[in-house]
């Protein structure tokens, strides 16, 4: 199966990043190389592009895609989680970067490849690991977590109204047999959610599958610190662009940007700042940038995307 990456909000990201031909840019979630390719097109012989992805298949696909360009820029590939961005830069003698891009969430390839177990639309082993090196997969969570812990992650990461009931049905089913396949889990979720609720909104399994994926890959756990690490690597004036696909991610990005922009910890009403903490960022996007109707028409999966950007002070 081809690792196809149709970059979301690509034109908007490139405009915000304001690519310098001799600059250093990091695509922290390279995927199939869609955004990386757009950056590479604008780099000259003294430019550098670092492509990071924890998915081995993504890195290989990104390499193959970028090889099609006869670019003289330096290209570095790193098969790790973007939370390690500081270590990656040190390893490659990169002191500061001009721009960083993070396109969060699961890729179309990962969703469309049944073997990866991300999708509720096809029957496959419950996996959902973005990196094969992750020990705990979705099957482990579904079959090992107790009822309270299952309900907690489904509620917290999936914002699922029926989280407790879904957890109860999972526990009951696994008393008979281990739950191994995505199709089995979908049937359990459908049985747990009342028919009247299933008739409204998205697929009944969407929120639970999102919650399991986030738990498996520690997506929200690493995000806040990863953003702070990215700002540490940026040059003053350097730009960071982050694309999110659900409210939990967007909330963390929005709040972390605000915290870095205004780190003052003095009590409200203080006549002057006494803590000495200086602003580290300036948010560029007062409201998130969203895809145009034409982009959504071409790529329906872009419809929930939100782009926020900031520059380092």
ZIMOCOR-V651832 format. One record per backbone hydrogen bond with DSSP energy under -1.0 kcal/mol. CO is the residue of the C=O (numbers start at 1). NH is the residue of the N-H. If there is no record, write none. Layout:
# ZIMOCOR-V651832
CO | NH
CO | NH
This chain:
# ZIMOCOR-V651832
2 | 4
9 | 13
10 | 14
11 | 15
12 | 16
13 | 17
14 | 18
20 | 23
21 | 44
23 | 48
24 | 98
24 | 99
25 | 50
26 | 101
27 | 52
30 | 33
33 | 37
34 | 38
35 | 39
36 | 40
37 | 41
39 | 42
40 | 43
44 | 47
47 | 74
48 | 25
49 | 76
50 | 27
51 | 78
52 | 30
55 | 59
56 | 60
57 | 61
58 | 62
59 | 63
60 | 64
61 | 65
62 | 66
63 | 67
65 | 68
66 | 69
69 | 71
74 | 49
76 | 51
78 | 53
78 | 80
81 | 84
82 | 85
84 | 88
85 | 89
86 | 90
87 | 91
88 | 92
89 | 94
90 | 93
97 | 235
98 | 239
99 | 26
100 | 241
101 | 28
102 | 243
107 | 111
108 | 112
109 | 113
113 | 116
114 | 117
116 | 128
124 | 182
126 | 139
127 | 138
131 | 134
137 | 141
138 | 142
139 | 143
140 | 144
141 | 145
146 | 150
147 | 151
148 | 152
149 | 153
150 | 154
151 | 155
152 | 156
153 | 157
154 | 160
160 | 163
162 | 166
163 | 167
164 | 168
165 | 169
166 | 170
167 | 171
168 | 172
169 | 173
170 | 174
173 | 176
173 | 177
180 | 126
181 | 185
182 | 186
183 | 187
184 | 188
185 | 189
186 | 190
187 | 191
188 | 192
189 | 193
194 | 198
195 | 199
197 | 200
203 | 206
205 | 209
206 | 210
207 | 211
208 | 212
209 | 213
210 | 214
211 | 215
212 | 216
213 | 217
214 | 219
218 | 222
222 | 226
223 | 227
224 | 228
225 | 229
226 | 230
227 | 231
228 | 232
229 | 233
230 | 234
233 | 97
235 | 238
238 | 312
239 | 100
240 | 310
241 | 102
242 | 308
243 | 104
244 | 306
246 | 250
247 | 251
248 | 252
249 | 253
250 | 254
251 | 255
252 | 256
253 | 257
254 | 258
255 | 259
256 | 260
257 | 261
258 | 262
260 | 280
267 | 270
280 | 313
282 | 311
289 | 307
292 | 296
293 | 297
294 | 298
295 | 299
299 | 302
300 | 303
302 | 305
306 | 244
307 | 289
308 | 242
309 | 284
309 | 285
310 | 240
311 | 282
312 | 237
